[in-house]
Amino acid sequence: MRTAFGSAFIAIVSAVFAISFAAILYNGDLSPYFDRGVGLTLMGGAVLGIAGAFTLSYRGTVVQPQDVPAILLAGGAATLIAQHQLSGDVLFATVACLTAVASLATGIVAVLVGQFKLAMLVRYIPYPVLAGFLAATGLLLLLGGLGVAVDLSPTLNHLPEFITAQALIKWVPVCIAAGGIVLATRVFKSNLTLPLALLATAIGFYVMIAFLGLSEDEARNTGFLLGPFNGGSFTTGLGPHLIWQADWAAILTQAPVVVAIVAISMVGTTLNASGLELELGRDLDMNREVSGVGIGNTLAAFVGGLPGYHLLGETILAGRLGLSGPIAGISSAIGCLIVLLFGGMILSVMPVGLFATVIAFLGLDLLYTWLWAERRHLKRRDYAIVVLIPVIAVTFSFLMAITTGLVVAFFFFVIAYAKLDLIRSQTTVDLRRSYVERPDSELSVLARLGARAQIVELSGYLFFASANVLRERIKSALGSDTPNIEWLIIDFKYVTGIDISTLHMFQRLISDCEQLGVRVLVSGIGRIAQNDIVSRQLTADHFDSLDQALEHVEDAILAGHANECTTSAADILKAVFANAPKGAFEQYVKTVNVSSGDVVIECGSQSDEIYILQSGQLAVSVPQENGETVIVARIRPGSVVGEMAHYSGRERMANLVADGPVQLFSIDMSRLKTLESDHPSVVAGFHKFIAQHMARRLHRTTMLLRDQGF
């Protein structure tokens, strides 16, 4: 019983909505062909209902003609009348074929989008534009509902006719009824609220006709009742002959309207399918949803049906009425077919105000949602876009409104993105070092002179709007607060893309630096610019990584102060063991000579030995999951290695491999304990030396993390 009631109700609602949307299009000069337009729309609704029931990932979806395509097609029809002077049967045939072309184009594009897995792309449209689109739809629906009530296009030219007593008595009750339904559905959340409100609306219009003392024929002649229709069927006058009657040259001029319908149908399909996902609490195959809609529209095109996609509210209602599987879609199709074949006599006594109220209600509901309720969730500039789109849609055209919204949203995005801080970190070489481990004497020089080398790490996408702002930011880093700057390193590791305008900006920055005597080094840019345009554009020293650039600058700084970096590892250790007994240095410090490629320390091993590099260079490498090793640091003479593993009691964290012939001093900490009992001050001095080394490294790391924002 519940299923039977649900099926009957969905059938009736589908037919009512289909006729209401047909009334949007076949209005004004097309009013004499309203019955034929209803026939085409109902046939299309039946095809869409069946196709949706068997092609979508959620079989309980109701797919039916939609209001927005009807609005856009109504605008196209008005253009055909105004610019091409079409009228009579030629006008109807041209509009019917234009509708079929729009459905066919929507169907083909939707099938291709689904087949090539592109359904998610339409979700990149900015939210304010979508909200504005829905608000504009609401405004046009409201005006369309008033036009249906008065049987006139709601334009400025017809404004005087809308304020006559005869017109006011038609559209004012429609507005009151539509507003009442919006209020009722907002206050009372029951699934029966809408159908009961529509029933009350129909009764109310019958009461108004009786109060005016109009007979049935008088009510029909004055526009209060639908019809008259030719017989009980809406198929009269329809057939393939419409193709030959249509003005196809005029149809070609409406290509922008067709494109807009296709785009909006793709957006509407994905939006409604997303809303259905939220309601059902499960994911849908979005590409299959779009493909199914495409199949339905392609088939509906051959019967002149309006473009359509998911009816979200009706689908949810069908589920709550107990309709599962394809029964909901089949019910909507059967409802359209019954009215198509036998509904003429019934519809001829239906009040026009009921269908005008349905259209106006949909419009008011959208306007309330997107211009009032949603305003609290939007920034002022985003809300301005939402308001702007409906104004332009009414003043000019729907397509221009959407285009303007996209342009304004893009403009705001450019301004907002240009204000973002694209400098990920800004530091100097005295804090940010390369992966090369150096002796204390060299570290002291770098700590004193490293501020002469500025490091700027960039992030995000660099484009024309942010180029000049970025240039000024970097120039400020070379200002009076940081005197004696000799090097500027600009790193692009975290940059996702760069345009030609930004490359020109960087070249101007390089010229600015040359005038200040600052040498520019660029690192990591080859990753985002794989051709030689960079080498031609930027006359700077290029490095593959920031570490390579840092090592280059460090070597340059140290080369100018070589006399301060002459202390060897032997001198350091002898100073530590100066107070030890004679021969203690030779007894506890072992000299180790290693050939190139030999492993000094193996990852995962345990040892109590601490090494100080006397000559040569060591490479620090870390094993990867794929079996390969990656070099993460290089160690220069005078550096201490192996101390972390000893003091933490953990395994070695990396491999140390000789990069050429190497000489090291090895101190076995377990043996050094024998010296501690007799000469504790000597061993304490050694621990202090190691602790100072570790403290300097920790301080540098802490300052670096601070500059990185951690």
C-alpha positions as CSV (number, residue, x, y, z in Angstrom):
1,M,0.0,0.0,0.0
2,R,2.8,2.4,0.9
3,T,4.6,1.7,-2.3
4,A,1.4,2.2,-4.4
5,F,0.7,5.5,-2.7
6,G,4.4,6.6,-3.1
7,S,4.4,5.7,-6.8
8,A,1.1,7.6,-7.5
9,F,2.4,10.6,-5.6
10,I,5.7,10.7,-7.4
11,A,3.9,10.3,-10.8
12,I,1.6,13.3,-10.1
13,V,4.4,15.5,-8.8
14,S,6.7,14.7,-11.8
15,A,3.9,15.6,-14.2
16,V,3.1,18.8,-12.4
17,F,6.7,19.9,-12.4
18,A,7.2,19.0,-16.1
19,I,4.1,21.1,-17.1
20,S,5.3,24.0,-14.9
21,F,8.7,24.0,-16.6
22,A,7.0,23.8,-20.0
23,A,5.0,26.8,-19.1
24,I,8.2,28.8,-18.6
25,L,9.2,28.2,-22.2
26,Y,5.9,28.0,-24.1
27,N,4.7,31.4,-22.8
28,G,3.9,34.7,-24.4
29,D,4.0,34.4,-28.2
30,L,4.3,30.6,-27.7
31,S,1.2,30.4,-25.6
32,P,-1.0,29.1,-28.5
33,Y,1.4,26.1,-28.6
34,F,1.4,25.4,-24.9
35,D,-0.4,22.1,-25.3
36,R,2.2,20.9,-27.9
37,G,5.1,22.1,-25.7
38,V,3.6,20.2,-22.8
39,G,3.4,17.1,-25.0
40,L,7.1,17.4,-25.9
41,T,8.1,18.0,-22.3
42,L,6.1,15.1,-21.0
43,M,7.6,12.7,-23.6
44,G,11.0,13.9,-22.6
45,G,10.2,13.5,-18.9
46,A,9.1,9.9,-19.6
47,V,12.3,9.1,-21.4
48,L,14.5,10.7,-18.7
49,G,12.6,8.9,-16.0
50,I,13.2,5.4,-17.6
51,A,16.8,6.1,-18.5
52,G,17.7,7.4,-15.0
53,A,16.1,4.3,-13.4
54,F,18.4,1.9,-15.2
55,T,21.7,3.8,-15.9
56,L,22.6,5.7,-12.7
57,S,24.7,4.3,-9.9
58,Y,21.8,4.9,-7.5
59,R,18.7,3.4,-9.1
60,G,16.3,5.3,-6.9
61,T,17.1,8.6,-8.6
62,V,14.4,10.6,-10.3
63,V,15.7,12.3,-13.5
64,Q,13.3,14.9,-15.0
65,P,13.4,18.1,-17.1
66,Q,14.8,21.1,-15.2
67,D,13.9,24.7,-14.7
68,V,17.2,26.4,-15.6
69,P,17.4,25.0,-19.1
70,A,13.8,26.0,-19.6
71,I,14.7,29.6,-18.5
72,L,17.7,29.8,-20.9
73,L,15.6,28.4,-23.7
74,A,12.9,30.9,-23.0
75,G,15.5,33.6,-23.4
76,G,16.6,32.1,-26.7
77,A,13.0,31.9,-27.9
78,A,12.6,35.6,-27.0
79,T,15.7,36.4,-29.2
80,L,14.3,34.3,-32.1
81,I,11.1,36.4,-31.9
82,A,12.8,39.8,-31.6
83,Q,15.8,39.4,-33.9
84,H,14.5,36.8,-36.5
85,Q,10.9,37.9,-36.5
86,L,9.7,34.3,-36.2
87,S,6.1,33.5,-35.5
88,G,3.4,30.9,-35.9
89,D,4.2,27.3,-36.7
90,V,7.7,28.2,-37.7
91,L,8.4,29.7,-34.3
92,F,7.1,26.7,-32.5
93,A,9.0,24.3,-34.7
94,T,12.2,26.3,-34.3
95,V,11.9,26.4,-30.5
96,A,11.1,22.7,-30.4
97,C,14.2,21.9,-32.5
98,L,16.3,24.3,-30.5
99,T,15.2,22.4,-27.3
100,A,16.1,19.1,-29.0
101,V,19.5,20.4,-30.0
102,A,20.2,21.5,-26.4
103,S,19.2,18.1,-25.0
104,L,21.3,16.3,-27.6
105,A,24.3,18.5,-27.0
106,T,23.9,18.0,-23.2
107,G,23.6,14.3,-23.7
108,I,26.6,13.9,-25.9
109,V,28.8,16.1,-23.7
110,A,27.7,14.3,-20.5
111,V,28.4,10.8,-22.0
112,L,31.9,12.0,-23.0
113,V,32.5,13.6,-19.6
114,G,31.5,10.3,-17.9
115,Q,33.5,8.1,-20.3
116,F,36.7,10.1,-19.9
117,K,36.3,10.4,-16.1
118,L,36.0,14.2,-16.2
119,A,33.0,14.6,-14.0
120,M,34.9,16.1,-11.1
121,L,36.2,19.1,-13.2
122,V,33.0,21.1,-12.9
123,R,33.5,21.2,-9.2
124,Y,36.3,23.7,-9.7
125,I,33.8,26.5,-10.4
126,P,34.1,29.0,-7.5
127,Y,31.4,28.6,-4.8
128,P,30.2,32.3,-5.0
129,V,29.6,31.8,-8.8
130,L,27.6,28.7,-8.1
131,A,25.6,30.5,-5.4
132,G,25.1,33.5,-7.8
133,F,24.0,31.1,-10.5
134,L,21.4,29.6,-8.1
135,A,20.2,33.0,-7.0
136,A,19.9,34.1,-10.6
137,T,17.9,31.0,-11.3
138,G,15.6,31.8,-8.5
139,L,15.0,35.3,-9.7
140,L,14.3,34.2,-13.3
141,L,12.0,31.5,-12.0
142,L,10.1,34.0,-9.9
143,L,9.8,36.3,-12.9
144,G,8.9,33.3,-15.1
145,G,6.1,32.3,-12.6
146,L,4.7,35.8,-12.8
147,G,4.9,35.7,-16.6
148,V,2.9,32.4,-16.6
149,A,0.3,33.9,-14.3
150,V,-0.2,36.9,-16.5
151,D,0.7,35.3,-19.9
152,L,3.2,38.0,-20.6
153,S,7.0,38.1,-20.5
154,P,8.1,40.0,-17.4
155,T,10.1,42.7,-19.1
156,L,10.3,46.5,-18.6
157,N,8.3,47.0,-21.8
158,H,5.4,45.0,-20.3
159,L,5.7,46.7,-16.8
160,P,2.6,48.9,-17.4
161,E,0.5,45.9,-18.2
162,F,1.6,44.1,-15.0
163,I,0.3,46.8,-12.8
164,T,-3.2,46.8,-14.3
165,A,-6.1,45.5,-12.1
166,Q,-6.6,42.6,-14.4
167,A,-2.9,41.5,-14.1
168,L,-2.6,42.2,-10.4
169,I,-5.4,39.9,-9.5
170,K,-3.5,37.1,-11.3
171,W,0.1,37.5,-10.1
172,V,-0.3,38.9,-6.6
173,P,-2.1,35.7,-5.3
174,V,0.7,33.7,-6.9
175,C,3.3,35.6,-5.0
176,I,1.4,35.3,-1.7
177,A,0.9,31.5,-2.3
178,A,4.5,31.0,-3.3
179,G,5.7,32.9,-0.2
180,G,3.4,30.9,2.0
181,I,4.7,27.6,0.7
182,V,8.3,28.8,1.3
183,L,7.4,29.7,4.9
184,A,5.5,26.5,5.4
185,T,8.3,24.2,4.1
186,R,10.8,26.1,6.3
187,V,8.8,25.8,9.4
188,F,7.2,22.4,9.0
189,K,9.9,19.8,8.0
190,S,7.4,17.0,7.2
191,N,7.5,15.3,3.8
192,L,3.8,16.0,3.4
193,T,4.2,19.8,3.8
194,L,4.8,20.5,0.1
195,P,2.1,18.3,-1.4
196,L,-0.5,19.6,1.2
197,A,0.6,23.1,0.4
198,L,0.1,22.6,-3.3
199,L,-3.3,21.0,-2.7
200,A,-4.3,24.0,-0.6
201,T,-3.0,26.3,-3.3
202,A,-5.2,24.7,-6.0
203,I,-8.2,24.9,-3.7
204,G,-7.5,28.5,-3.0
205,F,-7.5,29.4,-6.7
206,Y,-10.8,27.6,-7.2
207,V,-12.2,29.6,-4.3
208,M,-10.9,32.8,-5.8
209,I,-12.5,32.0,-9.2
210,A,-15.8,31.2,-7.5
211,F,-15.5,34.5,-5.4
212,L,-15.1,36.4,-8.7
213,G,-18.3,34.8,-10.0
214,L,-16.6,33.4,-13.1
215,S,-18.0,30.4,-15.0
216,E,-15.6,27.8,-16.3
217,D,-15.5,29.2,-19.8
218,E,-15.1,32.8,-18.4
219,A,-12.3,31.7,-16.2
220,R,-10.5,30.0,-19.1
221,N,-11.0,32.9,-21.4
222,T,-9.6,35.4,-18.9
223,G,-6.6,33.2,-18.2
224,F,-7.4,31.7,-14.8
225,L,-7.7,28.1,-16.1
226,L,-5.4,26.2,-18.5
227,G,-6.6,25.2,-22.0
228,P,-8.6,24.8,-23.9
229,F,-6.7,21.7,-25.3
230,N,-7.6,19.8,-28.4
231,G,-8.8,16.5,-27.0
232,G,-7.5,14.5,-24.1
233,S,-4.0,13.9,-25.6
234,F,-1.0,16.3,-25.9
235,T,0.4,14.6,-29.0
236,T,-1.7,16.5,-31.5
237,G,0.5,18.5,-34.0
238,L,3.7,16.7,-33.0
239,G,5.8,14.7,-35.5
240,P,9.0,14.7,-37.6
241,H,7.6,17.5,-39.8
242,L,8.8,19.9,-37.1
243,I,12.3,19.3,-38.3
244,W,11.5,20.6,-41.8
245,Q,9.5,23.6,-40.5
246,A,12.2,24.9,-38.2
247,D,14.5,27.8,-39.2
248,W,17.9,26.1,-38.7
249,A,19.8,29.3,-39.5
250,A,18.1,31.0,-36.6
251,I,18.9,28.0,-34.4
252,L,22.6,28.3,-35.2
253,T,22.6,31.8,-33.8
254,Q,21.6,30.4,-30.4
255,A,24.8,28.3,-30.0
256,P,25.9,30.4,-26.9
257,V,22.6,29.4,-25.3
258,V,23.2,25.8,-26.0
259,V,26.7,26.0,-24.6
260,A,25.4,27.6,-21.5
261,I,22.7,24.9,-21.0
262,V,25.4,22.2,-21.4
263,A,27.7,23.8,-18.9
264,I,24.9,24.5,-16.4
265,S,23.5,21.0,-16.8
266,M,26.9,19.5,-16.0
267,V,27.2,21.6,-12.9
268,G,23.6,20.9,-11.9
269,T,24.1,17.1,-12.4
270,T,27.2,17.0,-10.1
271,L,25.8,19.4,-7.5
272,N,22.5,17.4,-7.2
273,A,24.4,14.1,-7.2
274,S,26.7,15.5,-4.5
275,G,23.6,16.5,-2.4
276,L,22.2,13.0,-2.9
277,E,25.5,11.5,-1.6
278,L,25.1,13.6,1.6
279,E,21.5,12.5,2.0
280,L,22.2,8.8,1.4
281,G,25.5,8.8,3.4
282,R,27.4,7.0,0.7
283,D,29.6,7.8,-2.3
284,L,28.1,7.6,-5.8
285,D,30.0,7.0,-9.0
286,M,30.0,10.6,-10.3
287,N,31.1,9.7,-13.8
288,R,28.4,7.0,-14.1
289,E,25.8,9.6,-12.8
290,V,26.9,12.0,-15.5
291,S,26.9,9.3,-18.2
292,G,23.5,8.1,-17.2
293,V,22.1,11.7,-17.5
294,G,23.8,11.9,-20.8
295,I,22.1,8.8,-22.1
296,G,18.7,10.1,-20.9
297,N,19.2,13.5,-22.6
298,T,20.4,12.0,-25.8
299,L,17.2,9.8,-26.0
300,A,15.0,12.7,-24.9
301,A,16.3,14.9,-27.7
302,F,14.6,12.7,-30.3
303,V,11.2,13.5,-28.8
304,G,11.9,17.2,-28.2
305,G,12.2,17.0,-24.4
306,L,13.8,19.6,-22.2
307,P,17.3,18.9,-20.9
308,G,17.1,17.4,-17.5
309,Y,19.1,15.7,-14.7
310,H,18.6,14.7,-11.0
311,L,15.5,16.0,-9.2
312,L,17.1,16.0,-5.8
313,G,14.0,16.8,-3.7
314,E,11.8,14.4,-5.5
315,T,14.5,11.6,-5.3
316,I,14.8,12.1,-1.5
317,L,11.0,12.2,-1.1
318,A,10.6,9.0,-3.2
319,G,13.0,7.2,-0.8
320,R,11.1,8.4,2.2
321,L,7.9,7.2,0.7
322,G,9.4,3.7,0.5
323,L,10.2,3.6,-3.2
324,S,13.5,1.6,-3.7
325,G,15.3,0.7,-6.9
326,P,14.1,1.8,-10.3
327,I,10.4,2.1,-9.1
328,A,10.8,5.9,-8.4
329,G,12.1,6.7,-11.9
330,I,9.5,4.4,-13.6
331,S,6.7,6.0,-11.6
332,S,7.8,9.5,-12.7
333,A,7.9,8.2,-16.3
334,I,4.4,6.6,-16.0
335,G,3.0,9.8,-14.6
336,C,4.3,11.8,-17.5
337,L,2.9,9.3,-20.0
338,I,-0.6,9.1,-18.4
339,V,-0.9,12.9,-18.5
340,L,0.5,13.0,-22.1
341,L,-2.1,10.6,-23.4
342,F,-5.1,11.3,-21.2
343,G,-4.5,14.5,-19.2
344,G,-6.0,17.1,-21.6
345,M,-9.4,17.0,-20.1
346,I,-8.1,17.1,-16.5
347,L,-5.6,19.9,-17.2
348,S,-8.2,22.0,-18.9
349,V,-9.8,22.7,-15.6
350,M,-6.6,23.2,-13.6
351,P,-5.9,26.7,-12.4
352,V,-3.0,28.5,-14.2
353,G,-2.1,30.0,-10.8
354,L,-1.2,26.6,-9.4
355,F,1.6,26.0,-12.0
356,A,2.7,29.7,-11.8
357,T,2.9,29.2,-8.0
358,V,5.0,26.1,-8.3
359,I,7.5,28.0,-10.5
360,A,7.4,31.1,-8.3
361,F,7.9,28.9,-5.2
362,L,11.0,27.4,-6.6
363,G,12.3,30.8,-7.4
364,L,11.5,32.3,-4.0
365,D,13.0,29.3,-2.2
366,L,16.3,29.7,-4.2
367,L,16.4,33.5,-3.5
368,Y,15.8,33.0,0.2
369,T,18.5,30.3,0.4
370,W,21.2,32.1,-1.5
371,L,20.6,35.8,-1.0
372,W,19.4,35.6,2.6
373,A,20.3,32.5,4.5
374,E,23.7,32.0,2.8
375,R,24.9,35.6,3.3
376,R,26.1,34.8,6.8
377,H,28.6,32.2,5.5
378,L,30.1,34.4,2.8
379,K,32.6,37.3,2.9
380,R,31.4,40.6,1.6
381,R,33.2,40.4,-1.7
382,D,31.9,36.8,-2.3
383,Y,28.4,37.9,-1.4
384,A,28.8,40.8,-3.8
385,I,29.3,38.3,-6.6
386,V,26.2,36.4,-5.5
387,V,24.2,39.6,-5.8
388,L,25.8,40.8,-9.0
389,I,25.0,37.6,-11.0
390,P,21.2,37.8,-10.7
391,V,21.2,41.6,-11.6
392,I,23.2,41.0,-14.7
393,A,21.1,37.9,-15.6
394,V,17.9,40.0,-15.6
395,T,19.5,43.1,-17.2
396,F,21.4,41.4,-19.9
397,S,21.5,37.6,-20.2
398,F,22.1,34.5,-18.1
399,L,25.3,33.6,-20.0
400,M,26.8,37.1,-19.5
401,A,25.9,36.9,-15.8
402,I,27.8,33.6,-15.3
403,T,30.7,34.9,-17.4
404,T,30.9,38.1,-15.4
405,G,30.7,36.1,-12.1
406,L,33.6,34.0,-13.2
407,V,35.7,37.0,-14.3
408,V,35.0,38.9,-11.0
409,A,35.7,35.8,-8.9
410,F,39.0,35.3,-10.8
411,F,39.8,39.0,-10.2
412,F,39.2,38.7,-6.5
413,F,41.3,35.5,-6.4
414,V,44.2,37.2,-8.2
415,I,44.1,40.0,-5.7
416,A,43.9,37.7,-2.7
417,Y,46.6,35.4,-3.9
418,A,48.9,38.3,-4.7
419,K,48.7,39.3,-1.0
420,L,49.8,35.8,0.2
421,D,53.3,35.6,1.6
422,L,55.1,33.5,-0.9
423,I,58.3,33.7,1.1
424,R,58.4,30.4,2.9
425,S,61.4,31.3,5.0
426,Q,64.0,34.1,5.1
427,T,67.3,33.5,6.9
428,T,71.1,33.8,6.6
429,V,74.1,31.5,6.2
430,D,75.1,32.0,9.9
431,L,71.9,30.0,10.8
432,R,71.1,28.0,7.7
433,R,74.1,25.8,6.7
434,S,74.7,23.3,4.0
435,Y,74.8,19.6,4.9
436,V,78.6,19.8,5.0
437,E,79.9,19.2,8.6
438,R,82.8,21.6,9.3
439,P,85.2,22.1,12.1
440,D,84.7,24.6,14.9
441,S,87.2,27.0,13.4
442,E,85.2,27.2,10.1
443,L,81.9,27.3,11.9
444,S,83.1,30.3,13.9
445,V,83.9,32.2,10.7
446,L,80.5,31.3,9.2
447,A,78.7,32.3,12.4
448,R,80.5,35.7,12.3
449,L,80.2,36.4,8.6
450,G,77.3,34.2,7.5
451,A,74.8,37.2,7.7
452,R,76.4,38.5,4.5
453,A,74.5,35.8,2.6
454,Q,70.7,36.1,2.6
455,I,68.6,33.0,1.9
456,V,65.0,33.4,0.6
457,E,62.9,30.2,0.1
458,L,59.8,30.7,-2.0
459,S,56.6,28.6,-2.1
460,G,53.4,28.4,-4.0
461,Y,52.6,29.5,-7.6
462,L,54.5,32.6,-8.8
463,F,52.5,34.6,-11.4
464,F,52.2,38.1,-12.7
465,A,50.0,39.5,-9.9
466,S,52.5,38.5,-7.2
467,A,55.6,39.3,-9.1
468,N,56.2,42.9,-8.2
469,V,55.1,42.3,-4.5
470,L,57.6,39.5,-4.3
471,R,60.3,41.7,-5.8
472,E,59.7,44.5,-3.2
473,R,59.8,41.9,-0.4
474,I,63.1,40.5,-1.5
475,K,64.6,44.0,-2.0
476,S,63.5,44.9,1.5
477,A,65.6,41.9,2.7
478,L,68.6,43.7,1.2
479,G,67.8,47.0,2.8
480,S,69.5,49.2,5.4
481,D,68.7,46.8,8.3
482,T,71.0,44.1,6.8
483,P,74.2,45.9,5.7
484,N,77.1,44.3,3.9
485,I,75.0,41.8,2.0
486,E,77.2,40.1,-0.6
487,W,75.1,37.0,-1.6
488,L,71.4,36.4,-2.2
489,I,70.3,32.8,-2.6
490,I,66.7,32.3,-4.0
491,D,65.4,28.8,-3.6
492,F,62.5,27.4,-5.7
493,K,62.2,24.0,-4.2
494,Y,58.7,24.6,-2.9
495,V,57.4,26.6,-5.9
496,T,54.7,24.7,-7.8
497,G,54.9,26.9,-11.0
498,I,56.1,30.1,-12.5
499,D,55.0,32.3,-15.4
500,I,57.0,34.4,-17.8
501,S,56.1,37.6,-16.0
502,T,57.7,36.4,-12.8
503,L,60.9,35.4,-14.7
504,H,61.2,38.9,-16.1
505,M,60.6,40.2,-12.5
506,F,63.5,38.1,-11.2
507,Q,65.8,39.3,-13.9
508,R,65.0,42.9,-12.9
509,L,65.7,41.8,-9.3
510,I,69.1,40.4,-10.4
511,S,69.9,43.7,-12.0
512,D,68.9,45.5,-8.8
513,C,71.3,43.3,-6.9
514,E,74.1,43.9,-9.3
515,Q,73.8,47.6,-8.7
516,L,74.1,46.9,-5.0
517,G,77.1,44.6,-5.4
518,V,75.1,41.5,-4.4
519,R,75.6,38.3,-6.2
520,V,72.5,36.2,-6.9
521,L,72.4,32.4,-6.7
522,V,69.3,30.5,-7.9
523,S,68.5,26.9,-6.7
524,G,65.9,24.4,-7.7
525,I,64.3,26.3,-10.5
526,G,65.2,23.6,-13.1
527,R,62.5,21.4,-11.6
528,I,59.7,23.7,-12.6
529,A,61.2,25.1,-15.8
530,Q,62.5,22.1,-17.8
531,N,63.7,24.1,-20.8
532,D,66.5,26.6,-21.4
533,I,64.3,29.6,-21.0
534,V,65.5,30.0,-17.5
535,S,69.2,30.0,-18.4
536,R,68.4,32.7,-21.0
537,Q,66.2,34.7,-18.8
538,L,68.0,34.7,-15.4
539,T,71.6,35.8,-15.5
540,A,72.4,34.2,-12.2
541,D,74.4,31.2,-10.9
542,H,72.2,28.1,-11.0
543,F,72.3,25.2,-8.7
544,D,70.2,22.0,-8.5
545,S,69.5,22.3,-4.8
546,L,69.7,24.8,-2.0
547,D,72.4,22.7,-0.3
548,Q,74.7,23.0,-3.3
549,A,74.2,26.8,-3.3
550,L,74.9,27.0,0.5
551,E,78.0,24.9,0.1
552,H,79.2,27.2,-2.7
553,V,78.7,30.4,-0.6
554,E,80.2,28.8,2.5
555,D,83.4,27.9,0.6
556,A,83.5,31.4,-0.8
557,I,83.3,33.0,2.7
558,L,85.9,30.6,4.1
559,A,88.2,31.1,1.2
560,G,88.6,34.8,2.2
561,H,89.5,33.8,5.8
562,A,91.6,30.8,5.3
563,N,94.1,32.0,7.9
564,E,91.4,31.7,10.6
565,C,90.7,28.0,9.7
566,T,94.1,26.5,10.2
567,T,93.5,24.6,13.4
568,S,93.7,20.9,12.8
569,A,92.0,18.0,14.6
570,A,95.4,17.0,16.0
571,D,95.8,20.5,17.5
572,I,92.3,20.3,19.1
573,L,92.9,16.9,20.7
574,K,96.3,17.8,21.9
575,A,94.8,20.8,23.6
576,V,92.2,18.6,25.3
577,F,94.9,16.1,26.4
578,A,97.4,18.9,27.5
579,N,97.0,18.1,31.2
580,A,97.1,14.3,30.8
581,P,100.1,12.2,31.6
582,K,102.8,12.0,28.9
583,G,101.9,9.6,26.2
584,A,98.2,9.6,27.0
585,F,97.4,11.2,23.6
586,E,99.1,8.4,21.7
587,Q,97.6,5.8,24.1
588,Y,93.9,6.8,23.8
589,V,93.8,8.5,20.4
590,K,94.2,6.1,17.5
591,T,95.1,7.2,14.0
592,V,93.1,5.5,11.3
593,N,93.8,5.7,7.6
594,V,90.9,4.7,5.3
595,S,90.9,4.2,1.5
596,S,88.4,5.8,-0.8
597,G,85.0,4.0,-0.7
598,D,85.7,2.2,2.6
599,V,82.9,2.2,5.2
600,V,84.0,4.0,8.4
601,I,80.7,3.6,10.3
602,E,77.9,1.2,9.2
603,C,74.2,2.1,9.7
604,G,72.7,0.0,12.5
605,S,76.0,-0.9,14.2
606,Q,76.8,-0.2,17.8
607,S,80.1,1.2,18.9
608,D,81.7,3.3,21.6
609,E,84.1,5.0,19.2
610,I,84.0,8.8,18.4
611,Y,85.9,10.0,15.4
612,I,87.4,13.4,14.5
613,L,88.3,13.8,10.9
614,Q,91.9,14.9,10.3
615,S,92.1,15.0,6.5
616,G,90.0,14.0,3.5
617,Q,86.2,14.0,3.3
618,L,83.4,11.6,4.5
619,A,80.0,11.1,2.9
620,V,77.0,10.5,5.1
621,S,74.4,8.2,3.4
622,V,71.1,6.8,4.6
623,P,69.6,3.6,3.3
624,Q,66.2,3.8,1.6
625,E,63.4,1.3,1.5
626,N,64.2,0.4,-2.2
627,G,67.7,-0.7,-1.2
628,E,69.4,2.4,-2.5
629,T,71.3,4.9,-0.4
630,V,71.0,8.7,-0.5
631,I,73.9,11.0,0.5
632,V,72.6,13.5,3.0
633,A,75.7,15.3,4.2
634,R,79.5,15.6,3.8
635,I,82.0,16.0,6.6
636,R,85.1,18.1,6.3
637,P,88.4,17.9,8.4
638,G,88.1,18.9,12.1
639,S,84.5,17.7,12.5
640,V,83.3,15.2,15.2
641,V,81.3,12.2,14.1
642,G,79.7,9.3,16.0
643,E,79.1,11.2,19.2
644,M,75.3,11.1,19.1
645,A,75.2,7.3,18.9
646,H,77.6,7.0,21.8
647,Y,75.9,9.4,24.2
648,S,72.3,8.3,23.3
649,G,73.2,4.6,23.5
650,R,71.5,3.9,20.2
651,E,72.5,2.3,16.9
652,R,74.3,4.2,14.2
653,M,71.7,6.1,12.1
654,A,73.7,6.4,8.9
655,N,76.7,5.1,6.9
656,L,79.9,7.0,6.8
657,V,81.9,6.3,3.7
658,A,85.3,7.7,2.7
659,D,85.1,10.1,-0.2
660,G,88.7,9.7,-1.2
661,P,91.7,8.9,1.1
662,V,90.8,9.8,4.7
663,Q,92.7,10.0,8.0
664,L,90.7,10.0,11.3
665,F,91.4,10.1,15.0
666,S,89.5,7.4,16.8
667,I,88.7,7.7,20.5
668,D,87.4,4.5,22.2
669,M,85.2,5.9,24.9
670,S,85.2,2.6,26.8
671,R,89.0,2.7,27.2
672,L,88.8,6.4,28.0
673,K,87.1,5.4,31.3
674,T,90.4,4.0,32.6
675,L,91.9,7.5,32.3
676,E,88.9,9.1,34.1
677,S,89.7,7.5,37.5
678,D,93.2,9.0,37.6
679,H,92.7,12.2,35.6
680,P,89.0,13.1,35.7
681,S,89.7,16.7,34.6
682,V,91.2,15.5,31.3
683,V,88.2,13.3,30.5
684,A,85.8,16.1,31.7
685,G,87.6,18.4,29.3
686,F,87.0,16.0,26.4
687,H,83.3,15.6,27.3
688,K,83.1,19.4,27.5
689,F,84.6,19.7,24.0
690,I,82.1,17.3,22.6
691,A,79.2,19.0,24.5
692,Q,80.2,22.4,23.0
693,H,80.2,20.9,19.6
694,M,76.7,19.3,20.1
695,A,75.4,22.5,21.7
696,R,76.4,24.7,18.7
697,R,74.8,22.2,16.3
698,L,71.5,22.2,18.4
699,H,71.5,26.0,18.7
700,R,71.8,26.3,14.9
701,T,69.0,23.8,14.4
702,T,66.7,25.6,16.9
703,M,67.3,29.0,15.2
704,L,66.6,27.4,11.8
705,L,63.3,25.9,13.0
706,R,62.3,29.3,14.3
707,D,63.0,31.0,11.0
708,Q,61.0,28.2,9.2
709,G,58.0,29.0,11.4
710,F,58.0,25.9,13.6
